[in-house]
Amino acid sequence: MIVWILFLLGILIFLALDLGVFNKKAHVISVKEASFWTAVWVTLSLLFTGVIYWLYGTGKVDNVDGLAPMDASLKYLTGYLIELSLSIDNIFVIAVIFTSFQIPQKYQHRVLFWGILGAIVFRALMIFFGVALIKKFSFTTYIFGAFLILTALRMLFSKEKPFNPKQSFVYRNLRKIMPITSQMQGQKFFIKLRHINAATPLFIALVVIEFTDILFALDSVPAILAITSDPFLVFSSNIFAILGLRSMYFFLAHMIDRFYYLKYSLVAILSFVGIKLILAHHYTFPEWFSLGFIAVALLTGILASKKEEKTTL
C-alpha cells in the first residue's frame, strides 16, 4: 500500500510542477520544448524498469502473481510499449478535436493537462475492474482476446471515415444540457454571458477528449492485461504512457500523417496480444518474445513509413 501511495504522490507532484511551475503561463509549445519533455518522460519511464526490478526483488510491493524481478521488469516494459504504441491513434484524434473547436495552441496544454487527470481516474477504474474480472472469471481472457483481434481486423479492413467532433454523440448531448459559446476568455472553461455560465470551446474539447480516451482505453486496457494481471504493473505502465502523451502530442501532431505504416504495426500488436490472451490458459509466451515482437512491429512500421516518405519525395 505504501508503494501505491508514494507512486500516486509522485504523479501528483509531477503534475503540480507541470501546471504550477513549468507551464504556469499559457504559451505555444515549441517542437524543441516538446522534444525535451518527450525525452524526459520516456527516460523516466525506462528508468522505472529498474525501480520495478528493485520493488519485486525486495518484496516492497504486493507481488500477487509471484513474479521474479526480471519477469516483472520485462512485463512492465512490454506493457509500456503497448500503451505507447496505442497512444499514436489518440494523438491524431486529439489534433482533430483541437482543430475542430479552434483551440489556440497556447491553450492546448491546459486542456491536455486536465484531460490527463481524468484519464488517470478512468484508467484506474477500468484496470481495477478488468483485473478483478480476470481473477474471478478466467474465461474473460477469451472475451478480451477475441475483442482485441476483432479490433485489429476492423482497423485493417474498415474504411477510415473523417472524425468530426461536432457531430459526435458527446457534443450533441452537451448542447442539450448546458449553454455553449464560441467565445473564449483566456484559459477559462466557463464564462458568464447575460447572467448565465456558458461552456467555452476549451471545456467542450476537454469533455470530448475524455470520452475519446475512454473509447481508446477499451482497447489498451485489455491489451496490457494480456501481458500481466498484476495491478501495479498494469497501472504504472499505463500511467507513464499517459503522462508522456501530452509532450508527445506536441512533438508528433504535425508529423503523424508521415507514419502511415504504423497502422499495420498496431494491427500486428493487437492481434498478437489477442492471441496471447486466448492462449493464456494453454501456453505462455516468454517475456522476451512478447517484448521483442512489439518492439520489432513498432520499428518496422516506423522504418517502412520513413522509406515510403523518401520514395514519394
Secondary structure, 3 states (H helix, E strand, C coil): CHHHHHHHHHHHHHHHHHHHHHCCCCCCCCHHHHHHHHHHHHHHHHHHHHHHHHHHHHCCCCCCCCCCHHHHHHHHHHHHHHHHHHHHHHHHHHHHHHHHCCCCHHHHHHHHHHHHHHHHHHHHHHHHHHHHHHHHCCCHHHHHHHHHHHHHHHHHHCCCCCCCHHHCHHHHHHHHHCCECCCCCCCCCEEEECCEEEECHHHHHHHHHHHHHHHHHHHHHHHHHCCCCCHHHHHHHHHHHHHCHHHHHHHHCCCHHHCCCHHHHHHHHHHHHHHHHHCCCCCCCCHHHHHHHHHHHHHHHHHHHHHHHHHHC
